Amino acid sequence: MKITKVEALHCDAGWRPWTFVKISTDEGLVGWSECSDSHGSPRGLEGVIKDLSALLVGQDPRLVEKLYWLMYSRTRQSPGSIIQKAIGGIENALLDIKAKALGVPVYELFGGPVRDKIPLYWSHFATSRVRDAAAIGKPQMQSLSELKELIKEVRSSGFKVIKPKVAFFGDKPEIYMAGFAKSDGWPELNIDNSKMKAIDEWAGALRDAAGDDIEIILDLNFNFKTEGYIKIGRMLEKYNLMWLELDSYDPEALRLIRDSVKIPIASGEDLYGARQYRPYLERHAMDIVISNPTWNGFLRTKEIAAMAELQEMNFAPHNHNGHLATFISAQLCAVIPNLRIMELDVEDVPWRDEVVTNVPKIVNGQMELPKGPGWGTEVNEKALKQHPWPK
């Protein structure tokens, strides 16, 4: 079997595109993966995939490790970021082919599942209603008083855990994203009394609406510096959060935050490869390790989860894109022992179900493990073309 073509395909997904890798072979098998880039450069990602395709055409797609190290070695001078996301996407499409050739799900290549149901949390809870209401076809959330009605939807769905970002309400409701230059306050990322008050009101309203039976995760992303994270974390201790999620490129700073706040700290979604995770894990800089299997690739993410297990730390995959990414994350969750919980965007663009052949089966806040060969779903290219990106 030989690779004949490697392609990157995009689909409009509201506030970002979804990016898919398609690898074709001379025996008719096609491998699929998703490696969507949230805030960076989808065109750059496509360009790297095109550049790497020259290394892959004519190769046996089942030699996944060999081809990974070939791509890694040729790009060694530019590790991480867009290049790693492209390599991860290609690696996962190769695994899809290998598993399909054997007629088994990908998880059977790694000793089989240790669980057949994956616990989920509702990611971007309320966030999508504030920031992306038009894209998901819902009315925009205008005030804190609406949280109780939204929580009713969570309870009726069977979900037990929610994760919002920070929302500010005033003349114009917004999701605070200074770390990505989408709100005022960049590049300084300072905290002040008005922001502290708004975050306190937001967290208090969430806890009041959720009661004690719904767990809350609060995601601060890159929006503050170490000083701000510590001040916010100490203020939020009274709300009994499941964890506080944040990002830092300094393992010592993250360890300082963890030591200063009596809330579990989760981090790591923007790190790449075992070498970047190593200093964080050695310092126990976080309580819950996060990694994205569509960016790091299934094999490397499984390696990162194994490193976390050696440090008595649990793992939660970063998963906030299309259904194919969810199938990939679920199969990873099936084969690692130290799973904490899996992320899932419950609300998204109305055509999300159309662009894949199978959708996740979710019952009472848990996803049933897919049984089909490969990832258990494929991309519907006809539907993809109906929602092009750029528009």
Buried (B, 14 or more C-beta within 10 A) or exposed (E): BEBBEBBBBBBBBBBBBBBBBBBBBEEEBBBBBBBBBBEEEBBBBBBBBEBBBEBBEEBBBBBBEEBBEBBBEBBEEEBBBBBBBBBBBBBBBBBBBBBBBBEBBBBBBBEEBEBEBBBBBBBBBBBBBBBBBEBBEEEEBEEBEBBEEBBEEBEEBEBBBBBBBBBBBEEEBBBBBBBEEBBEBBEEBEBEEEBBEBBBBBBBBBBEBBEEEBBBBBBBBBBBBBBBBBBBBEBBEEBEBBBBBBBBEEBEBBBBBBEBBEBBBBBBBBBBBBEBBBBBBEBBBBBBBBBBBBBBBBBBBBBBBBBBBEBEBBBBBBBBBBBBBBBBBBBBBBBBEBBBBBBBBBBBBEBBBBBBBBBBEBEEBBBEBBEBBBBBBBBBBEBBEEBEBEE
